[in-house]
Amino acid sequence: MKVSPEFELQIQGYGLTTAEILYRLPDHPALLQSYIWQEYDLFPKFPNLRKFLDFWSHKLDGVLHTVTVAHNRLIKPAEFKAVDGVFRLN
């Protein structure tokens, strides 16, 4: 049985990371725009988020203003237990 790639990442220590990115567009510098980014990433270095922000800074026109990050490991070591068998109820 194949498990989902997201589950495999969680077992490897990745947690769900959400970043609210506030930025300004060149044609409307007085307005702050908002973008929500969400991926599985590793705390505390956030390599996936850093890669995305690097891409943003070099390839997109919107100037970054603020990045707010929330992170949570959905599966913690104490919550994962091996199961010896499967019980089926008919």
Residue pairs with C-beta under 8 A, 6 or more apart in sequence:
6 40
9 40
10 40
10 73
10 74
10 75
11 75
11 80
13 42
13 73
14 40
14 41
14 42
14 73
15 40
15 41
15 42
15 43
15 71
15 72
15 73
15 74
16 38
16 40
16 71
16 72
16 73
16 74
17 38
17 39
17 40
17 41
17 43
17 46
17 48
17 49
17 69
17 70
17 71
18 36
18 37
18 38
18 69
18 70
18 71
19 36
19 37
19 38
19 49
19 67
19 68
19 69
19 70
20 34
20 35
20 36
20 66
20 67
20 68
21 34
21 35
21 36
21 37
21 53
21 56
21 64
21 66
21 67
22 32
22 33
22 34
22 64
22 65
22 66
22 67
22 68
23 32
23 33
23 35
23 56
23 62
23 63
23 64
23 65
24 31
24 32
24 33
24 62
24 63
24 65
25 31
25 33
25 61
25 62
26 61
26 62
26 63
32 65
33 62
37 49
37 52
39 48
39 49
39 52
40 48
41 47
41 48
41 49
41 71
42 48
43 71
43 73
46 69
46 71
49 69
53 64
53 67
56 62
56 64
57 64
